[in-house]
Amino acid sequence: MNLTLVAVVAIALFFDFTNGFHDTANSIATSVSTRALSPRVAVASAAVLNFAGAFVSVAVAATIAKGIIDQDAITLEIVMAGLVGAITWNLITWLIGLPSSSSHALIGGMIGSAIAASGWGVVNWGGIKDKVLIPSLIAPFLGVAFAFLLILGITWLVARRAPTKVNRGFRKAQLVSGAFVAFTHGTNDAQKTMGIIALALVASGHLDANFERPPTWVIAASALAMAAGTYAGGWRIIKTLGQRIAKIDPAQGFAAQTACASILWGTAHFGFPVSTTHTISGSVLGAGAVRGFHAVRWGVAGNILVAWILTIPAAALVGAFMELVTRLPGGHVIVFVLAILIAASAFLARHFERRRLAPPAEPKNAAVAAAA
C-alpha cells in the first residue's frame, strides 16, 4: 500500500481523535454542569455511545466524499494538507477553550488545499451552500427555538411541583437525553472522517468512486478514534458550554440536550454535515434564555459566533499552505512531521498550563508545614 495513503489515514484518524476530545462537551457539558453525572462516568458513557452511533448511517460520509470537492481532482496530497489544516484549527480553538466546529474545520481545510492545488473551480460551491452552509446556519437557530419552546412547556408542566423533586427527576432524565446527544454525535461527526478516508481511498485507486458505503474497517477505525478522543475529554470547552453561555438547571439541560439530539438525528438522515458544537451551543442558549435575556452571557455567545465565521476560512488558509508545502522535495514527509509537531506542541502547552494552574498541594501535617 502507498505510504502516503497510510500517512493520510493516520492523520485522518488523529483528526477524528481531536474531534472527539474537542467535541466531548457537546454531549456531556450540560449533564456535568447540572450534576446529573460525574465527569468520569459522563465521558466514559459518551465514548461508548459515540462509537455505537458511528455505525448507524453513512449519509454524511457520502456528502463529504462526493459532494464538496470534485473527486477527479482529488489527490492524496490535497487530502493530507486539508486534514492538517483542520487539525491545526481544532487544536488552536481547543487550547483557548472556544467551541468551534470540527466539521467546518475539516471542510475548510479540504477547500483550501483543493483550491491551492487546482483552482476555485474544483470546489462544488452548490453542494457547499446547500449541504453545509445553509444547514449549519439553520441548525443553531433551530436549537435556540426548539430548546426555548421545550423548556417553556416543561416549566408550565412542573410549575406547582417542588423544585427539589423537579431537579432530581430531570437529572435522571438527562441520563437519556445526554445519551441521545452522544449517540447522534457519533452518527454525525464520525462519518466525516469516514468520508475523508474514503476520498483518499478513491484518490489512490483502492475504492470505486461510486461506492455506496465505506469499507467496514474505515467505519470501525473512525468510530474507535472518536471514542478514544471523547474519553480523553475537553474540559475547558465543557465549562464554556455548561456554565459560561448560561447557567442552567437540570430541566434546562434536558431541554437543550433533547433539542440538539433531535436536530442532529434529522440532519444525519439527510446527509448534512452540520456542526454539533454550534447546535448544542444554540440549544443551551435557548434553554437559558427562558429566564430572560439577562440570563445569557451574550459576550460568550458572540465569541462562538465569531469562531463560526472564522473557522472555514482559517482552516482553508492553513490547508492551502500545507498543500504548497507538499510540492517541496519530500513535502509529504514534511507535512506529516508538521502534523506531529503541531499535535505535540498543543499537548505540551496544555500540560504545562494545567500544572501552572493547579493549586499547591496541602502539607500532610503541621510538622511538614513548619519544616517548609
Secondary structure, DSSP 4 states (H G I P E B T S, - for coil): --HHHHHHHHHHHHHHHHHHHHSHHHHHHHHHHTTSS-HHHHHHHHHHHHHHHTTS--HHHHHHHHSSB-GGG--HHHHHHHHHHHHHHHHHHHHTT----HHHHHHHHHHHHHHHHH-GGGB-HHHIIIIIIHHHHHHHHHHHHHHHHHHHHHHHHTTTS-HHHHHHHHHHHHHHHHHHHHHHHHHHHHHHHHHHHHHHHHHTTSS-TT-SS--HHHHHHHHHHHHHHHHH--HHHHHIIIIISB---HHHHHHHHHHHHHHHHHHHHHT----HHHHHHHHHHHHHGGG-GGGB-HHHHHHHHHHHHHHHHHHHHHHHHHHHHHTSTTHHHHHHHHHHHHHHHHHHHHHHHHHHHSPPPPPSSHHHHHH-
